[in-house]
Amino acid sequence: MTHYAYGRELRLLTPSHFDSVFSNPPVKAVTAQITMLAVPNHLSNPRIGVTVSKKRAKTAVQRNRIKRQIRETFRLRQHKIPNFDIVVIAKSGIVDLNNSELSNTLNYLWRKLAKRCEQYQSH
């Protein structure tokens, strides 16, 4: 049975974890509203970090809604993603997406990122 938890082991927790992804990400997936950066990790699962700045989403309600959607789509797709550390960055216009548009965009990006990560690993 597949386990769909979103525990501590699935998150990037420290600034050094984020810095390792930002320094030189070999895999990227991008839309107008969201950028995903990924680097291989040596763990048995992918990990995710989320950044939504006040410049992109003014209110805490908006930022929390966006982060919740990102975490939820990751939680449901984590088993289809190779073992990479991933940082999801919100860009301008993300607050204009309603929940279903945001979810569709994220699902598209997860598929794209998973495919690119697998291609990267096979090289």
PLY file of the C-alpha trace (Angstrom):
ply
format ascii 1.0
element vertex 123
property float x
property float y
property float z
element edge 122
property int vertex1
property int vertex2
end_header
0.00 0.00 0.00
1.27 3.45 -0.90
1.88 5.81 2.02
0.83 9.44 1.39
2.17 11.16 4.51
3.95 14.50 4.41
6.42 14.15 7.26
9.56 16.00 8.26
11.74 13.77 6.09
10.00 15.14 2.97
10.89 18.79 3.67
13.93 20.98 3.17
14.36 22.38 6.66
17.57 24.40 6.87
18.98 27.30 4.83
21.87 25.04 3.78
19.37 22.60 2.22
17.87 25.46 0.18
21.33 26.83 -0.73
22.40 23.47 -2.16
19.44 23.62 -4.57
19.85 27.31 -5.45
23.61 27.05 -6.07
23.49 25.07 -9.32
20.21 23.27 -10.10
20.66 20.85 -13.03
16.89 20.32 -13.46
14.26 23.05 -13.86
10.56 23.19 -14.68
9.03 26.62 -15.29
5.69 28.28 -16.03
4.76 31.97 -15.92
3.68 31.68 -12.24
5.93 28.97 -10.76
9.54 27.81 -11.01
10.76 24.44 -9.73
14.47 23.77 -9.22
15.85 20.32 -8.41
19.15 18.66 -7.51
19.72 14.94 -6.84
19.84 13.88 -3.18
21.25 10.69 -1.66
18.12 9.78 0.27
15.35 7.29 -0.43
12.74 10.00 -1.09
12.32 13.42 -2.70
12.26 16.54 -0.48
10.50 19.84 -1.08
10.99 23.44 -0.01
8.54 26.25 -0.82
9.19 29.99 -1.15
6.36 32.47 -1.55
7.51 36.04 -0.96
5.39 38.93 0.26
6.20 40.67 -3.01
4.36 37.88 -4.93
1.47 37.30 -2.49
0.69 40.27 -0.27
-1.41 38.69 2.46
-0.66 35.72 4.70
-3.94 34.15 3.55
-2.74 34.18 -0.06
0.72 32.85 0.80
-0.69 30.06 2.97
-3.21 29.01 0.28
-0.44 28.77 -2.32
1.90 26.83 0.01
-0.91 24.48 1.03
-1.70 23.69 -2.62
1.98 23.09 -3.43
2.45 20.74 -0.46
-0.78 18.85 -1.18
0.02 18.22 -4.86
3.52 17.09 -3.83
2.12 14.78 -1.14
-0.09 13.02 -3.69
2.67 12.74 -6.35
5.73 12.07 -4.17
6.00 8.43 -5.29
6.26 9.42 -8.96
9.13 11.85 -8.35
12.76 10.63 -8.30
14.97 11.29 -5.23
15.69 14.99 -5.70
15.68 18.05 -3.46
13.15 20.45 -4.98
12.52 24.14 -4.32
9.24 25.62 -5.57
9.32 29.39 -6.13
6.19 31.48 -6.60
6.40 34.19 -9.26
4.29 37.19 -10.22
0.69 36.40 -11.11
0.38 33.33 -8.87
-2.31 34.98 -6.72
-4.46 35.42 -9.85
-4.86 31.64 -10.20
-7.83 30.06 -8.46
-7.34 26.75 -6.62
-8.16 24.50 -9.57
-5.94 26.46 -11.98
-3.11 26.39 -9.43
-3.57 22.66 -8.89
-3.57 21.96 -12.66
-0.42 24.08 -13.14
1.34 22.29 -10.27
0.37 18.83 -11.53
1.71 19.74 -14.97
4.99 20.95 -13.42
5.37 17.81 -11.24
5.01 15.60 -14.34
7.49 17.74 -16.29
9.97 17.82 -13.40
9.74 14.05 -12.78
10.43 13.36 -16.47
13.41 15.72 -16.53
14.83 14.30 -13.29
14.66 10.77 -14.71
16.39 11.94 -17.91
19.08 13.64 -15.82
19.69 10.49 -13.77
20.00 8.32 -16.87
22.88 10.42 -18.27
0 1
1 2
2 3
3 4
4 5
5 6
6 7
7 8
8 9
9 10
10 11
11 12
12 13
13 14
14 15
15 16
16 17
17 18
18 19
19 20
20 21
21 22
22 23
23 24
24 25
25 26
26 27
27 28
28 29
29 30
30 31
31 32
32 33
33 34
34 35
35 36
36 37
37 38
38 39
39 40
40 41
41 42
42 43
43 44
44 45
45 46
46 47
47 48
48 49
49 50
50 51
51 52
52 53
53 54
54 55
55 56
56 57
57 58
58 59
59 60
60 61
61 62
62 63
63 64
64 65
65 66
66 67
67 68
68 69
69 70
70 71
71 72
72 73
73 74
74 75
75 76
76 77
77 78
78 79
79 80
80 81
81 82
82 83
83 84
84 85
85 86
86 87
87 88
88 89
89 90
90 91
91 92
92 93
93 94
94 95
95 96
96 97
97 98
98 99
99 100
100 101
101 102
102 103
103 104
104 105
105 106
106 107
107 108
108 109
109 110
110 111
111 112
112 113
113 114
114 115
115 116
116 117
117 118
118 119
119 120
120 121
121 122
